[in-house]
Amino acid sequence: MHISSLIVHARPGIEARFRAHLSALEGVELHAVADDGRMIITMESADDAAIRITYEAIERLDGVLSVAMVYHQVESDPDKEI
């Protein structure tokens, strides 16, 4: 399991539209929104390729000014450990 957190800076006033776009992305959760358009988002996925694809999808959303990954962690699957 891959877990990442992002700080997204978007144009102020697009929160409702942005939430709608994020809800279509699997494993994405919006946690906080500031008045100036900054948002804290987490992503969860089974692999790093899906994290990259989701990151790039967020980056391409209309109104997004910047995206910065601030945290990434890989949790092992206890069923697959020896």
C-alpha positions as CSV (number, residue, x, y, z in Angstrom):
1,M,0.0,0.0,0.0
2,H,1.4,3.4,-1.0
3,I,0.2,6.5,0.9
4,S,1.1,10.0,-0.3
5,S,0.1,13.5,0.8
6,L,0.0,16.5,-1.5
7,I,-0.3,20.2,-1.1
8,V,-2.2,21.5,-4.1
9,H,-2.5,25.2,-4.9
10,A,-5.4,26.1,-7.1
11,R,-7.2,29.3,-8.1
12,P,-9.5,30.4,-5.2
13,G,-13.2,29.8,-5.8
14,I,-12.9,26.5,-7.6
15,E,-13.3,24.2,-4.6
16,A,-16.7,22.8,-5.5
17,R,-15.6,21.9,-9.1
18,F,-12.3,20.6,-7.8
19,R,-14.0,18.3,-5.2
20,A,-16.2,16.9,-8.0
21,H,-13.1,16.1,-10.1
22,L,-11.3,14.5,-7.1
23,S,-14.3,12.3,-6.2
24,A,-13.8,10.6,-9.6
25,L,-10.2,9.6,-8.7
26,E,-9.9,6.4,-6.8
27,G,-8.1,6.5,-3.4
28,V,-8.0,10.4,-3.2
29,E,-9.3,12.3,-0.2
30,L,-9.4,16.1,0.3
31,H,-8.7,17.0,3.9
32,A,-8.5,20.8,4.1
33,V,-9.0,23.9,1.9
34,A,-7.6,27.4,2.7
35,D,-9.2,30.6,1.5
36,D,-6.2,31.2,-0.9
37,G,-6.8,27.9,-2.8
38,R,-4.3,25.7,-1.0
39,M,-5.5,22.2,-0.3
40,I,-4.2,19.1,1.5
41,I,-4.9,15.8,-0.3
42,T,-4.0,12.2,0.5
43,M,-3.7,9.4,-2.1
44,E,-3.7,5.6,-1.4
45,S,-2.9,3.0,-4.0
46,A,-1.6,-0.5,-4.3
47,D,1.5,0.6,-6.3
48,D,3.7,3.6,-7.1
49,A,2.6,3.7,-10.8
50,A,-1.0,4.4,-9.7
51,I,0.2,7.2,-7.4
52,R,2.1,8.8,-10.2
53,I,-0.9,8.6,-12.6
54,T,-3.2,10.1,-10.0
55,Y,-0.7,12.8,-9.2
56,E,-0.4,13.7,-12.9
57,A,-4.2,13.7,-13.2
58,I,-4.5,16.2,-10.3
59,E,-1.8,18.3,-11.8
60,R,-3.7,18.6,-15.1
61,L,-7.0,19.7,-13.5
62,D,-8.2,23.1,-14.7
63,G,-7.4,25.8,-12.2
64,V,-4.5,23.9,-10.5
65,L,-1.4,26.2,-10.2
66,S,0.9,23.7,-8.5
67,V,1.1,20.3,-6.8
68,A,3.8,19.3,-4.4
69,M,4.1,15.8,-2.9
70,V,5.2,16.2,0.7
71,Y,5.0,12.7,2.0
72,H,5.2,9.1,0.6
73,Q,5.1,5.9,2.5
74,V,5.0,2.3,1.5
75,E,3.2,-0.1,3.8
76,S,4.1,-3.8,3.4
77,D,1.4,-6.4,3.0
78,P,1.6,-8.6,6.1
79,D,0.1,-11.5,4.1
80,K,3.0,-11.5,1.7
81,E,5.8,-11.2,4.4
82,I,7.7,-14.3,5.5
